[in-house]
Each structure stands twice: as C-alpha cells, then as structure tokens.
Amino acid sequence: MAYSDSAPSVPLRWNFSQVLGQQLPSEPLQNDDIITTVAFEKRGDYLAVGDRGGRIVIFERDDRNTNVSSNRRDLEQRDFALRHPKFRYKTEFQSHEPEFDCLKSVEIEEKINKVRWWMTHDNLQFILSTNDKTIKLWKVKEYKVKHVKEMAPPLCSENMLLAERSFVPGLETTSAANGYRLEWIEKTPQNHLPPQDVDSEIGGIENPFRSKCQKVITSAEFHPLHCNLLAYSSSQGLIRLSDLRHAAICDHASRIFQHRESNGSKSFFTEITSSISDIKFLNDGQHLLSRNYMNMKLWDMRRESSPVAIFKIHEHLRPKLRELYNNDCIFDKFGCCFSGDGLHFASGSYSNLLRIFSPGSGREEGIKLEIRGNSDRTRV
C-alpha cells in the first residue's frame, strides 16, 4: 500500500446510508440518550452503540440471514448494483449503573466510554465495555424461543436465589481502584488491556509514583497481525511500540514515533494539543493513524521520525487556544478511523462536522460532511 500525491484517486461522494434513532422535533434530548461510543463487529454484521445512560444497543444487518450467493459468476450475472446493508434493532441491555465511591466520596457515572467486539476462534461473540472505573466482558448469544408460557410460582427464598443465578450479566469484571479513569480498552485472543491515566501493566495496573506522574497513557492498540506487538500513545505526543516477548510490562519500548514540529516555538498550549487521543493500526499492519487536538497523522511503521501525511483539522483554531483553554475545550478528545481499503481516513470535529481525507485526491482540506438529522450536506 503506497500513498502518493501524484496518483489522484477517483472522487467519491459521501452521504448517509442510514440514520438510526431519529429524534422527533418535539421530543427533548435526554442526557442519557447521548451516544458516547460505537463499534462494528469485525465482519460488519453487528453494530454496538453505547450511551451516557450506561446502556449498550446492538443492531443487526437486515440481510444477514438472507441466502445470497457469493459466487463470482452469479454476482456478475446480476444486473443490479449491490446496495449498502441496512441495520435493524436487535437488543439492548444495561451495562453499567451509577456508583458512589465511599472512600473518595466521588460519584461514578454510568457513561460508556468505549465498547469493543471480541470474536474467538470458534466464532463466539463477546463485547468489552467500560466506564470510568469498571470493565465488563459480555457474551453475546442468540437463543430461539420455542414456547412462551406464563408461570406464577410461589415466591420463596430458594426460588428467588435460583432466579438470580439463572442469568449471568457479565462474564468478567475488572475495576480500577487507583482513582484514574478508564478511557480505552484493547484486546487480543489472549488478554484485554485497559489503558488509563497512569502507566499500565497487563494483568495489573499500579504506579506508586502516580502523584508525580507527568505523562498519561491515552490510547492503546494491538498489532492486527502480530499479537505480541502493542502500540500505545501518551499525553506527550509520543507513540511507543513494545514487543511483549521482550518486555511484558511495557517498561521498554522497541520503537518510539515522534513528530518534532519545527514551525513556531513550543508553548504551554502546544504541549496540551500535542496529546494523542486515539491511534489505529491499518489492516496491513504497516501504517498507523493517530489523532491529537489539532490534526490527524498517518505513520509508516518503517519511519519513526515523521509521519508520511498530516491532515489538518483544527489549524484555524490555533489563534484561539487561550480561549479554548479557559473553557476546557482544549481538552476535548477526538477519535479517528479508516476505510476498509485503507485509502480514506476520517475524524470528527466541532459543529457536527465529519472530516474525510484521501491521500492523492489533491484536496488538502479533505471533505467536510455536515451531520444534521436525516439530511447530509457535503462541503469541499
């Protein structure tokens, strides 16, 4: 996979394929209904959505059970274009409840920070979900109801105990007892890793010097092809790649990716905006995508000194960094993602804007997609 400005790609038109959960104009927006995270299952058959109310809603492709031939000859003989898949509501459940930490006298809200799908080698589906304190592992399994019968057994202590044990909501629960928030979860078939606002170890997160901590781990990602390679970003703007076979607790990085920008002098605000909020490995395993407050960067794993492409998103806000700091907007975190072919990259922005970039398209500013209800407006 190569990225070159000399080979422009075919311009694409971006529009909405489907809007889930349309809000009525007369219906007030509830704080618990605000979406905080979304995640597609690896094959694209399911979509998980987490919200501020601690709920996880699962959507399923409506053509998943349709018998469509995947033979190339049959597909070539079809005289109609394959449509984009539509998703329908499948189920929802309460993942997290509000808690109160009596030791620190702090309320822990139920907001879902991140969800991740986890498929095992025998095609069993799991979901990892986390709020600020607790990571939960859920098993997703579909049952066919053969017969529904109403029953009213007498209530006694034995029946109530049996009812409580008949459904296990979470297979595994991990809590953070160090007072720092869990912001991200990453998994391999062998383990799952909860990065948070301290240096972390797999299997146990503890840092006796966290009161003097000057850097925090903001995101982590396992290599898509080699499960022993782990990349994690920090608030200092660094991306470290560790080989778990050499350093299982990630205290020594095999490689460090850092872009030393030469334009302008370093200031208090630039140190804040350089904090990386999200990283993603591309499917080829040779490229890495990162996002900080100001821009999005594409890295080649064979070059550590500088990224191969920089996508400017919030450069127009640079003169207003002091104002953004005063109202805490400078600490907002943005994610990043890429298309299946690895040729298009997207990230969110303010004013309901989605920024889409395509290396080689000749558009340095990319495409701005304005999200407003069930209508879409594209700005070039």
C-alpha contacts under 8 A as a table, 3 or more apart, distances in Angstrom:
res1	aa1	res2	aa2	distance
1	M	284	D	7.93
3	Y	359	P	6.13
3	Y	360	G	6.81
4	S	7	A	5.95
4	S	359	P	6.71
4	S	360	G	5.46
5	D	8	P	6.44
5	D	359	P	6.42
5	D	360	G	3.94
5	D	361	S	7.06
5	D	362	G	6.73
6	S	360	G	6.35
7	A	360	G	5.57
7	A	361	S	7.72
8	P	359	P	7.92
8	P	360	G	4.46
8	P	361	S	4.59
8	P	362	G	6.49
9	S	358	S	7.92
9	S	360	G	6.06
9	S	361	S	5.30
10	V	361	S	7.48
11	P	361	S	7.09
14	W	369	L	7.63
14	W	378	T	7.48
15	N	376	D	6.19
15	N	378	T	7.93
16	F	19	V	7.18
16	F	374	N	7.69
16	F	375	S	7.57
16	F	376	D	6.60
17	S	84	H	6.84
17	S	86	K	7.70
18	Q	86	K	6.79
18	Q	87	F	7.88
19	V	22	Q	6.56
19	V	373	G	7.71
19	V	374	N	6.17
22	Q	373	G	7.12
22	Q	374	N	7.61
23	Q	27	E	6.70
23	Q	29	L	7.99
23	Q	373	G	7.93
24	L	27	E	5.14
25	P	28	P	7.76
29	L	33	D	7.20
29	L	34	I	7.96
30	Q	33	D	5.39
30	Q	34	I	7.10
31	N	34	I	5.66
31	N	52	R	6.81
31	N	53	G	7.71
32	D	51	D	6.50
32	D	52	R	4.64
32	D	53	G	4.16
32	D	54	G	7.85
33	D	51	D	5.93
33	D	52	R	6.29
33	D	53	G	6.49
34	I	51	D	5.48
34	I	52	R	5.75
34	I	53	G	7.99
35	I	38	V	7.82
35	I	49	V	7.00
35	I	50	G	5.94
35	I	51	D	4.22
35	I	52	R	6.52
36	T	49	V	7.81
36	T	50	G	5.77
36	T	51	D	4.94
36	T	52	R	6.34
36	T	111	K	7.52
36	T	112	I	6.43
36	T	113	N	6.34
36	T	114	K	7.60
37	T	49	V	5.93
37	T	50	G	5.17
37	T	51	D	6.83
37	T	112	I	7.10
37	T	113	N	6.45
37	T	114	K	5.56
37	T	115	V	6.69
38	V	47	L	7.19
38	V	48	A	5.67
38	V	49	V	4.49
38	V	50	G	6.27
38	V	114	K	7.61
38	V	115	V	6.82
39	A	47	L	5.85
39	A	48	A	5.30
39	A	49	V	6.65
39	A	115	V	6.35
39	A	116	R	6.18
39	A	117	W	7.17
40	F	43	R	7.98
40	F	44	G	5.80
40	F	45	D	7.74
40	F	46	Y	6.02
40	F	47	L	4.58
40	F	48	A	6.38
40	F	117	W	7.32
41	E	44	G	5.12
41	E	45	D	6.30
41	E	46	Y	5.28
41	E	47	L	6.14
41	E	48	A	7.79
41	E	117	W	5.61
41	E	118	W	7.98
42	K	45	D	7.81
42	K	117	W	7.42
42	K	119	M	7.97
43	R	46	Y	7.89
44	G	47	L	7.35
45	D	60	E	5.96
45	D	61	R	5.39
45	D	64	R	6.72
46	Y	58	I	6.79
46	Y	59	F	5.61
46	Y	60	E	4.66
46	Y	61	R	6.36
47	L	58	I	5.64
47	L	59	F	5.03
47	L	60	E	6.51
48	A	56	I	6.52
48	A	57	V	5.70
48	A	58	I	4.60
48	A	59	F	6.46
48	A	115	V	7.33
49	V	56	I	5.47
49	V	57	V	5.11
49	V	58	I	6.44
49	V	115	V	7.70
50	G	54	G	6.86
50	G	55	R	5.75
50	G	56	I	4.58
50	G	57	V	6.53
50	G	111	K	7.97
50	G	112	I	5.55
50	G	113	N	7.71
50	G	114	K	7.36
50	G	115	V	6.98
51	D	54	G	5.80
51	D	55	R	5.80
51	D	56	I	6.88
51	D	111	K	6.17
51	D	112	I	5.78
52	R	55	R	7.43
52	R	110	E	6.52
52	R	111	K	3.94
52	R	112	I	6.01
53	G	110	E	5.93
53	G	111	K	5.65
53	G	112	I	7.65
54	G	94	Q	6.02
54	G	95	S	5.56
54	G	96	H	4.77
54	G	97	E	6.29
54	G	110	E	4.65
54	G	111	K	4.89
54	G	112	I	5.40
54	G	131	N	7.96
55	R	92	E	6.95
55	R	93	F	5.76
55	R	94	Q	4.45
55	R	95	S	5.39
55	R	96	H	6.96
55	R	112	I	7.43
56	I	92	E	5.53
56	I	93	F	5.63
56	I	94	Q	6.40
56	I	95	S	6.36
57	V	89	Y	7.85
57	V	90	K	7.73
57	V	91	T	6.04
57	V	92	E	4.19
57	V	93	F	6.73
58	I	89	Y	6.55
58	I	90	K	5.52
58	I	91	T	5.40
58	I	92	E	5.88
59	F	87	F	5.85
59	F	88	R	5.31
59	F	89	Y	4.57
59	F	90	K	4.95
59	F	91	T	7.11
60	E	64	R	7.56
60	E	87	F	5.20
60	E	88	R	5.35
60	E	89	Y	6.37
60	E	90	K	5.81
61	R	64	R	5.31
61	R	85	P	6.39
61	R	86	K	5.67
61	R	87	F	4.31
61	R	88	R	6.22
62	D	65	N	7.45
62	D	85	P	7.24
62	D	86	K	5.80
62	D	87	F	5.48
62	D	88	R	5.94
63	D	66	T	5.07
63	D	85	P	6.98
63	D	86	K	7.50
69	S	74	D	6.85
69	S	75	L	7.44
70	S	74	D	7.35
70	S	75	L	6.86
71	N	74	D	5.35
71	N	75	L	6.29
72	R	75	L	5.10
72	R	76	E	6.16
73	R	76	E	5.20
73	R	77	Q	6.37
74	D	77	Q	5.24
74	D	78	R	6.63
75	L	78	R	5.35
76	E	79	D	7.79
78	R	81	A	7.91
94	Q	97	E	7.48
95	S	129	S	7.40
95	S	136	K	7.73
96	H	110	E	5.20
96	H	111	K	7.53
96	H	112	I	7.52
96	H	131	N	7.27
97	E	109	E	7.42
97	E	110	E	5.02
98	P	107	E	7.48
98	P	108	I	5.83
98	P	109	E	4.85
98	P	110	E	4.71
99	E	107	E	6.04
99	E	108	I	5.01
99	E	109	E	6.58
99	E	110	E	7.53
100	F	105	S	6.91
100	F	106	V	5.90
100	F	107	E	4.51
100	F	108	I	5.72
101	D	104	K	5.63
101	D	105	S	5.39
101	D	106	V	5.20
101	D	107	E	6.18
101	D	108	I	7.05
102	C	105	S	4.88
102	C	106	V	7.08
108	I	132	D	6.91
108	I	133	K	7.41
109	E	131	N	7.58
109	E	132	D	7.46
110	E	131	N	6.22
110	E	132	D	8.00
111	K	131	N	5.71
111	K	132	D	7.75
112	I	115	V	7.48
112	I	129	S	6.84
112	I	130	T	5.76
112	I	131	N	4.78
112	I	132	D	8.00
113	N	129	S	7.62
113	N	130	T	5.81
113	N	131	N	5.16
113	N	132	D	7.13
113	N	182	L	7.79
113	N	183	E	6.07
113	N	184	W	7.17
114	K	129	S	5.84
114	K	130	T	5.78
114	K	131	N	7.38
114	K	183	E	7.11
114	K	184	W	6.01
114	K	185	I	6.87
115	V	127	I	6.74
115	V	128	L	5.47
115	V	129	S	4.50
115	V	130	T	6.82
115	V	185	I	7.56
116	R	127	I	5.67
116	R	128	L	5.09
116	R	129	S	6.67
116	R	185	I	7.20
116	R	186	E	7.41
117	W	125	Q	7.20
117	W	126	F	5.91
117	W	127	I	4.70
117	W	128	L	6.42
118	W	125	Q	5.97
118	W	126	F	4.87
118	W	127	I	5.83
118	W	128	L	7.26
118	W	187	K	7.31
118	W	189	P	7.85
119	M	122	D	7.99
119	M	123	N	5.78
119	M	124	L	5.60
119	M	125	Q	4.83
119	M	126	F	6.19
119	M	189	P	7.91
120	T	123	N	5.28
120	T	124	L	5.35
120	T	125	Q	6.83
120	T	189	P	6.45
121	H	124	L	7.41
124	L	139	K	7.87
124	L	140	V	7.71
124	L	141	K	7.84
125	Q	139	K	6.13
125	Q	140	V	5.34
125	Q	141	K	7.08
126	F	137	L	6.78
126	F	138	W	5.36
126	F	139	K	4.44
126	F	140	V	5.51
127	I	137	L	5.77
127	I	138	W	4.98
127	I	139	K	6.45
127	I	140	V	7.16
128	L	135	I	6.89
128	L	136	K	5.74
128	L	137	L	4.70
128	L	138	W	6.35
128	L	185	I	7.48
129	S	135	I	5.66
129	S	136	K	5.34
129	S	137	L	6.63
129	S	138	W	7.98
129	S	185	I	7.83
130	T	133	K	7.19
130	T	134	T	5.57
130	T	135	I	4.29
130	T	136	K	6.26
130	T	182	L	7.02
130	T	183	E	7.81
130	T	184	W	7.67
130	T	185	I	7.49
131	N	134	T	5.75
131	N	135	I	6.85
131	N	181	R	7.92
131	N	182	L	6.53
131	N	183	E	7.59
132	D	180	Y	7.66
132	D	181	R	4.48
132	D	182	L	4.79
132	D	183	E	6.81
133	K	175	S	5.54
133	K	176	A	5.15
133	K	177	A	7.57
133	K	180	Y	7.67
133	K	181	R	5.98
133	K	182	L	5.88
134	T	173	T	6.75
134	T	174	T	5.48
134	T	175	S	4.23
134	T	176	A	6.28
134	T	182	L	7.58
135	I	173	T	5.62
135	I	174	T	4.93
135	I	175	S	6.24
135	I	194	P	7.89
136	K	170	G	6.13
136	K	171	L	7.47
136	K	172	E	5.75
136	K	173	T	4.58
136	K	174	T	6.46
137	L	170	G	5.66
137	L	171	L	5.56
137	L	172	E	5.10
137	L	173	T	6.47
138	W	169	P	6.99
138	W	170	G	5.09
138	W	171	L	5.86
138	W	172	E	7.55
139	K	170	G	7.45
139	K	171	L	7.01
145	V	148	V	7.18
154	P	159	N	7.95
155	L	159	N	6.28
155	L	160	M	6.80
156	C	159	N	5.41
156	C	160	M	6.23
157	S	160	M	5.21
157	S	161	L	6.16
158	E	161	L	5.15
158	E	162	L	6.19
159	N	162	L	5.05
159	N	163	A	6.17
160	M	163	A	5.10
160	M	164	E	6.32
161	L	164	E	5.21
161	L	165	R	6.49
162	L	165	R	5.24
162	L	166	S	6.19
163	A	166	S	5.20
163	A	167	F	7.53
164	E	167	F	6.58
165	R	168	V	6.67
168	V	171	L	6.87
170	G	173	T	6.83
176	A	179	G	7.01
176	A	180	Y	7.21
176	A	181	R	7.74
176	A	182	L	7.51
176	A	205	I	7.87
177	A	180	Y	7.86
178	N	206	E	7.45
180	Y	196	Q	6.56
180	Y	197	D	5.58
180	Y	198	V	7.27
181	R	196	Q	5.80
181	R	197	D	6.25
182	L	185	I	7.99
182	L	194	P	6.56
182	L	195	P	6.40
182	L	196	Q	4.64
182	L	197	D	7.24
183	E	194	P	7.69
183	E	195	P	6.57
183	E	196	Q	5.63
183	E	197	D	7.93
183	E	218	T	7.19
183	E	219	S	7.61
184	W	194	P	5.92
184	W	195	P	5.56
184	W	196	Q	6.94
184	W	218	T	7.65
184	W	219	S	6.11
184	W	220	A	7.28
185	I	192	H	6.99
185	I	193	L	5.71
185	I	194	P	4.70
185	I	195	P	6.42
185	I	220	A	7.51
186	E	192	H	5.61
186	E	193	L	5.18
186	E	194	P	6.62
186	E	220	A	6.51
186	E	221	E	5.96
186	E	222	F	6.95
187	K	190	Q	7.74
187	K	191	N	5.87
187	K	192	H	4.08
187	K	193	L	6.07
187	K	222	F	7.10
188	T	191	N	5.41
188	T	192	H	6.17
188	T	222	F	7.11
188	T	227	C	6.51
192	H	202	I	7.92
193	L	202	I	6.17
193	L	203	G	7.89
194	P	200	S	7.88
195	P	198	V	7.77
195	P	199	D	7.97
195	P	200	S	6.43
195	P	217	I	6.16
195	P	218	T	6.71
195	P	219	S	6.22
195	P	220	A	6.43
196	Q	199	D	7.56
196	Q	200	S	7.30
196	Q	216	V	7.30
196	Q	217	I	5.89
196	Q	218	T	6.48
196	Q	219	S	7.92
197	D	216	V	4.81
197	D	217	I	5.64
197	D	218	T	6.83
198	V	206	E	7.95
198	V	207	N	6.95
198	V	210	R	6.61
198	V	213	C	7.37
198	V	215	K	7.51
198	V	216	V	5.08
198	V	217	I	6.03
199	D	205	I	7.52
199	D	206	E	7.60
199	D	207	N	6.61
199	D	216	V	6.51
199	D	217	I	6.20
200	S	204	G	7.35
200	S	205	I	4.89
200	S	206	E	6.67
200	S	207	N	7.64
200	S	217	I	7.81
200	S	249	I	7.66
201	E	204	G	5.41
201	E	205	I	5.16
201	E	206	E	7.38
201	E	248	A	7.91
201	E	249	I	4.96
201	E	250	C	6.94
202	I	205	I	7.11
202	I	248	A	7.49
202	I	249	I	6.33
207	N	210	R	5.48
208	P	211	S	7.85
209	F	212	K	5.53
209	F	213	C	6.37
210	R	213	C	4.65
213	C	216	V	7.39
215	K	234	S	6.44
215	K	235	S	5.63
215	K	236	Q	6.33
216	V	234	S	5.41
216	V	235	S	5.48
216	V	236	Q	7.97
217	I	220	A	7.82
217	I	232	Y	6.92
217	I	233	S	5.85
217	I	234	S	4.45
217	I	235	S	6.58
218	T	232	Y	7.49
218	T	233	S	5.70
218	T	234	S	5.24
218	T	235	S	6.44
218	T	276	I	6.67
218	T	277	S	5.72
218	T	278	D	7.18
219	S	232	Y	5.57
219	S	233	S	5.36
219	S	234	S	7.24
219	S	276	I	7.72
219	S	277	S	6.38
219	S	278	D	5.52
219	S	279	I	6.43
220	A	230	L	7.19
220	A	231	A	5.70
220	A	232	Y	4.07
220	A	233	S	6.39
220	A	278	D	7.92
220	A	279	I	6.94
221	E	230	L	5.96
221	E	231	A	5.31
221	E	232	Y	6.23
221	E	279	I	6.92
221	E	280	K	6.54
221	E	281	F	7.08
222	F	226	H	7.83
222	F	227	C	6.21
222	F	228	N	7.74
222	F	229	L	6.06
222	F	230	L	4.57
222	F	231	A	6.21
222	F	281	F	7.83
223	H	226	H	5.36
223	H	227	C	5.82
223	H	228	N	7.57
223	H	229	L	5.46
223	H	230	L	6.06
223	H	231	A	7.36
223	H	281	F	6.54
223	H	285	G	6.48
224	P	227	C	7.00
224	P	281	F	6.92
224	P	282	L	7.81
224	P	283	N	6.41
224	P	284	D	7.77
224	P	285	G	6.03
225	L	285	G	6.45
226	H	229	L	5.83
227	C	230	L	7.45
228	N	243	D	5.65
228	N	244	L	5.16
228	N	245	R	6.47
229	L	241	L	6.79
229	L	242	S	5.73
229	L	243	D	4.78
229	L	244	L	6.31
230	L	241	L	5.67
230	L	242	S	5.24
230	L	243	D	6.49
230	L	244	L	7.27
231	A	239	I	6.66
231	A	240	R	5.49
231	A	241	L	4.34
231	A	242	S	6.27
232	Y	239	I	5.69
232	Y	240	R	5.48
232	Y	241	L	6.71
232	Y	279	I	7.66
233	S	237	G	7.00
233	S	238	L	5.67
233	S	239	I	4.40
233	S	240	R	6.31
233	S	276	I	6.16
233	S	277	S	7.73
233	S	278	D	7.61
233	S	279	I	7.19
234	S	237	G	5.78
234	S	238	L	5.60
234	S	239	I	6.69
234	S	275	S	6.49
234	S	276	I	6.16
235	S	238	L	7.38
235	S	272	I	7.59
235	S	274	S	7.14
235	S	275	S	4.00
235	S	276	I	5.89
235	S	277	S	7.91
236	Q	271	E	7.07
236	Q	274	S	6.57
236	Q	275	S	5.46
236	Q	276	I	7.61
237	G	258	Q	6.86
237	G	274	S	5.03
237	G	275	S	4.77
237	G	276	I	5.43
237	G	292	N	7.96
238	L	256	I	6.80
238	L	257	F	5.95
238	L	258	Q	5.25
238	L	276	I	7.56
239	I	256	I	5.72
239	I	257	F	4.99
239	I	258	Q	6.64
240	R	253	A	5.74
240	R	254	S	7.41
240	R	255	R	5.91
240	R	256	I	4.61
240	R	257	F	6.34
241	L	253	A	5.63
241	L	254	S	5.68
241	L	255	R	5.15
241	L	256	I	6.31
242	S	247	A	7.21
242	S	250	C	6.04
242	S	252	H	6.97
242	S	253	A	4.67
242	S	254	S	5.09
242	S	255	R	6.99
243	D	246	H	5.64
243	D	247	A	6.28
243	D	248	A	7.53
243	D	250	C	7.72
243	D	253	A	7.45
243	D	254	S	6.48
244	L	247	A	5.03
244	L	248	A	4.40
244	L	249	I	7.39
244	L	250	C	6.88
245	R	248	A	6.22
247	A	250	C	5.26
247	A	251	D	6.49
247	A	252	H	6.27
248	A	251	D	7.91
250	C	253	A	6.52
253	A	256	I	6.73
255	R	304	E	7.54
256	I	304	E	6.50
257	F	303	R	7.97
257	F	304	E	4.54
257	F	305	S	6.29
257	F	306	S	7.49
258	Q	304	E	6.51
258	Q	305	S	5.87
258	Q	306	S	6.56
259	H	305	S	5.94
259	H	306	S	4.88
259	H	307	P	6.95
260	R	305	S	7.77
260	R	306	S	7.51
262	S	265	S	7.71
266	K	270	T	6.15
266	K	271	E	7.21
267	S	270	T	5.28
267	S	271	E	6.47
268	F	271	E	5.47
268	F	272	I	6.81
269	F	272	I	5.17
269	F	273	T	6.32
269	F	321	L	6.58
269	F	322	R	7.42
269	F	325	Y	7.83
270	T	273	T	5.03
270	T	274	S	6.01
271	E	274	S	5.30
271	E	275	S	7.01
272	I	275	S	5.71
272	I	330	I	7.54
272	I	331	F	7.60
273	T	292	N	6.43
273	T	293	Y	5.07
273	T	294	M	6.34
273	T	330	I	7.02
273	T	331	F	7.90
274	S	292	N	5.87
274	S	293	Y	6.82
274	S	294	M	7.63
275	S	292	N	5.71
275	S	293	Y	7.22
276	I	279	I	7.64
276	I	290	S	6.85
276	I	291	R	5.65
276	I	292	N	4.37
276	I	293	Y	7.44
277	S	290	S	7.73
277	S	291	R	5.83
277	S	292	N	5.48
277	S	293	Y	7.62
277	S	333	K	5.67
277	S	334	F	6.30
277	S	335	G	6.73
278	D	290	S	5.68
278	D	291	R	5.29
278	D	292	N	7.24
278	D	334	F	7.12
278	D	335	G	5.35
278	D	336	C	6.52
279	I	288	L	6.97
279	I	289	L	5.45
279	I	290	S	4.31
279	I	291	R	6.48
279	I	335	G	7.93
279	I	336	C	7.26
280	K	288	L	5.72
280	K	289	L	5.02
280	K	290	S	6.48
280	K	336	C	7.37
280	K	337	C	7.03
281	F	285	G	6.10
281	F	286	Q	7.87
281	F	287	H	6.21
281	F	288	L	4.58
281	F	289	L	6.30
282	L	285	G	5.58
282	L	286	Q	7.06
282	L	287	H	5.55
282	L	288	L	5.88
282	L	289	L	7.27
282	L	338	F	7.49
282	L	342	G	6.50
283	N	340	G	7.78
283	N	342	G	7.27
284	D	287	H	7.00
285	G	288	L	7.62
286	Q	300	D	6.12
286	Q	301	M	5.34
286	Q	302	R	7.64
287	H	298	L	6.92
287	H	299	W	5.46
287	H	300	D	4.70
287	H	301	M	5.58
288	L	298	L	5.85
288	L	299	W	4.94
288	L	300	D	6.50
288	L	301	M	6.93
289	L	296	M	7.26
289	L	297	K	5.80
289	L	298	L	4.70
289	L	299	W	6.18
289	L	336	C	7.45
289	L	337	C	7.85
290	S	296	M	5.70
290	S	297	K	5.24
290	S	298	L	6.54
290	S	299	W	7.84
290	S	336	C	7.13
291	R	294	M	7.98
291	R	295	N	6.13
291	R	296	M	4.42
291	R	297	K	6.39
291	R	334	F	6.97
291	R	335	G	6.52
291	R	336	C	6.29
292	N	295	N	5.73
292	N	296	M	6.38
292	N	333	K	7.65
292	N	334	F	7.25
293	Y	314	H	7.18
293	Y	330	I	7.33
293	Y	331	F	7.93
293	Y	332	D	7.40
293	Y	333	K	6.86
293	Y	334	F	7.04
294	M	312	K	6.78
294	M	313	I	5.96
294	M	314	H	4.68
294	M	315	E	6.02
295	N	310	I	6.96
295	N	311	F	5.66
295	N	312	K	4.62
295	N	313	I	4.94
295	N	314	H	6.28
295	N	315	E	7.51
296	M	310	I	5.95
296	M	311	F	5.03
296	M	312	K	6.55
296	M	313	I	7.23
296	M	336	C	7.73
296	M	347	S	7.84
297	K	307	P	6.17
297	K	308	V	7.69
297	K	309	A	5.82
297	K	310	I	4.57
297	K	311	F	6.08
298	L	307	P	5.52
298	L	308	V	5.78
298	L	309	A	5.15
298	L	310	I	6.46
299	W	303	R	7.36
299	W	304	E	7.83
299	W	306	S	7.35
299	W	307	P	4.42
299	W	308	V	5.57
299	W	309	A	7.21
300	D	303	R	5.44
300	D	304	E	7.53
300	D	307	P	6.64
300	D	308	V	6.39
301	M	304	E	6.90
303	R	306	S	6.77
303	R	307	P	7.50
304	E	307	P	7.54
307	P	310	I	6.85
309	A	359	P	7.82
311	F	357	F	7.13
311	F	364	E	7.29
311	F	365	E	7.53
312	K	315	E	6.12
312	K	364	E	7.97
312	K	365	E	7.00
313	I	316	H	7.96
313	I	349	S	7.53
313	I	355	R	7.44
313	I	365	E	7.80
314	H	317	L	5.43
314	H	318	R	7.23
314	H	349	S	7.93
315	E	318	R	5.45
316	H	319	P	7.24
317	L	320	K	5.28
317	L	321	L	6.59
318	R	321	L	5.49
319	P	322	R	7.86
320	K	323	E	5.35
320	K	324	L	6.22
321	L	324	L	4.95
321	L	325	Y	6.04
321	L	330	I	7.09
322	R	325	Y	5.05
322	R	326	N	6.33
323	E	326	N	5.15
323	E	327	N	6.58
324	L	327	N	5.43
324	L	328	D	5.98
324	L	329	C	4.98
324	L	330	I	5.09
325	Y	328	D	4.93
325	Y	329	C	6.19
325	Y	330	I	5.21
325	Y	331	F	7.66
326	N	329	C	7.83
327	N	330	I	7.82
328	D	331	F	5.74
328	D	332	D	7.56
329	C	332	D	5.38
334	F	347	S	7.02
334	F	348	G	6.23
334	F	349	S	7.43
335	G	347	S	5.98
335	G	348	G	6.84
336	C	345	F	7.35
336	C	346	A	5.80
336	C	347	S	4.58
336	C	348	G	7.40
337	C	345	F	5.85
337	C	346	A	5.44
337	C	347	S	6.53
338	F	342	G	5.92
338	F	343	L	7.40
338	F	344	H	5.63
338	F	345	F	4.33
338	F	346	A	6.12
339	S	342	G	5.19
339	S	343	L	6.46
339	S	344	H	5.37
339	S	345	F	6.46
340	G	343	L	7.92
341	D	344	H	7.68
342	G	345	F	7.56
343	L	358	S	6.05
343	L	359	P	6.98
344	H	356	I	6.88
344	H	357	F	5.72
344	H	358	S	4.67
344	H	359	P	7.34
345	F	356	I	5.64
345	F	357	F	5.18
345	F	358	S	6.44
346	A	354	L	6.91
346	A	355	R	5.45
346	A	356	I	4.33
346	A	357	F	6.21
347	S	354	L	5.99
347	S	355	R	5.41
347	S	356	I	6.76
348	G	352	N	7.82
348	G	353	L	6.19
348	G	354	L	4.69
348	G	355	R	6.03
349	S	352	N	6.71
349	S	353	L	5.27
349	S	354	L	6.08
349	S	355	R	7.05
350	Y	353	L	5.89
351	S	370	E	7.89
352	N	370	E	5.76
352	N	371	I	5.24
352	N	372	R	7.21
353	L	368	K	6.16
353	L	369	L	5.56
353	L	370	E	4.65
353	L	371	I	6.13
354	L	368	K	5.67
354	L	369	L	4.94
354	L	370	E	6.35
354	L	371	I	7.33
355	R	366	G	6.65
355	R	367	I	5.68
355	R	368	K	4.81
355	R	369	L	6.38
356	I	366	G	5.57
356	I	367	I	5.05
356	I	368	K	6.50
356	I	369	L	7.68
357	F	363	R	7.85
357	F	364	E	7.79
357	F	365	E	7.54
357	F	366	G	4.55
357	F	367	I	6.44
358	S	361	S	5.65
358	S	363	R	7.78
358	S	366	G	6.88
359	P	362	G	7.46
360	G	363	R	7.90
363	R	366	G	5.17
363	R	367	I	7.92
365	E	380	V	7.69
366	G	380	V	6.85
367	I	378	T	7.09
367	I	379	R	6.04
367	I	380	V	5.03
368	K	378	T	5.85
368	K	379	R	4.87
368	K	380	V	6.18
369	L	376	D	6.96
369	L	377	R	5.93
369	L	378	T	4.69
369	L	379	R	6.21
370	E	376	D	6.00
370	E	377	R	5.19
370	E	378	T	6.27
370	E	379	R	7.63
371	I	375	S	7.23
371	I	376	D	5.89
371	I	377	R	7.28
372	R	375	S	5.71
372	R	376	D	6.35
373	G	376	D	7.90
